[in-house]
Amino acid sequence: MASPHRRYDPLLDEWVLCSPHRLERPWQGDVSPPRGDVLPAHDPGCYLCPGNVRANGARNPAYNATFVFDNDFPALLPASSEAPVSDTLRRTEPATGVCRVICFSPRHDLTLADMTPAQIRPVVDAWADQAAELAARPDIGYVQVFENKGAIMGCSNPHPHCQVWATGHVPTYPARRAASQQRHFAAHGRDLLGDYLEAELASGERVVLANDYWAVLVPFWAVWPFETMVVPRRRVPDLPALAGDERDALAEALAHLNARYDGLFRTSFPYSMGWHQRPTDGGDHPWWRLHATYHPPLLRSASVRKFLVGYELTAEPQRDLTAEAAAARLRAGGA
């Protein structure tokens, strides 16, 4: 059993307490089982399925691959009527942007874990196309692609889909990632994630899978039990910069990763996933390397999740098993 210790996250400039002995404590908390519904291939009541009518009255086309539309209930609007507030203790500023939805497949009953690399490749292209289109707008400062999978992660519809929020400002966490990567580049002349990836590939103990173009690993500083990071071997700043072979290899890596997640506890594994791209201010940002992070909440089984509460909310993040142990379980593919 590893001893408690702290690990530093150079991207977010924060420490993580690792207390692996906590995983052995008796559990009498919530063990609500995940939903095991058998979903139909097409649900006439689903607002994302082909041919169905959405809440705003628009009818979806009979799409056969991916489908993109403006979110009917956007968190952001292109313009704001809020007057800013600024005094010693209170500050506000307008928050503007665009929110879109990308459906991965016309099939209501699939997830990325069920899809082949050939079926995932159009999803990768849709991510890149949306990122390129929105980044070209002068009113957009950052494009965030993210997926919430599973009701436990707040997903309101099981149809396979993700969201794209393009904001006029650079959000808090991307701004911190940018600052950390820029500091490392200024000090060493190399990108932070490139140096980190080189060290992880040399060690191998936290690498879950790798191909010629991508590596999937459990970060040394991971907070969530089976958190992973998807990193390209070539330094590219954003999704549109990926070449064809890199997109094919990414689809393959995502298919394997999601299948391993599902195999771990023999369940449709919930998570929140997000792509981290350079800001869209037109700069090259030579310190920025594209990467994605998966944040899955399951801790012990399909019915016991990790909660970020108590110490995590009032002091600092804390994890219950080592990154090395999590990587070993994911490499085994749930065996």
Secondary structure, 3 states (H helix, E strand, C coil): CCCCEEEEECCCCEEEEECHHHHHCCCCCCCCCCCCCCCCCCCCCCCCCCCCECCCCCECCCCCCCEEEECCCCCCECCCCCCCCECCCCECCCCEEEEEEEECCCCCCCCHHHCCHHHHHHHHHHHHHHHHHHHCCCCCCEEEEEEEECHHHCCCCCCCEEEEEEECCCCHHHHHHHHHHHHHHHHHCCCHHHHHHHHHHHHCCCEEEECCCEEEECCCCCCCCCCEEEEECCCCCCHHHCCHHHHHHHHHHHHHHHHHHHHHCCCCCCEEEEEECCCCCCCCCCCCCCEEEEECCEEEECCEECCCCCHHHHCCCEECCCHHHHHHHHHCCCC
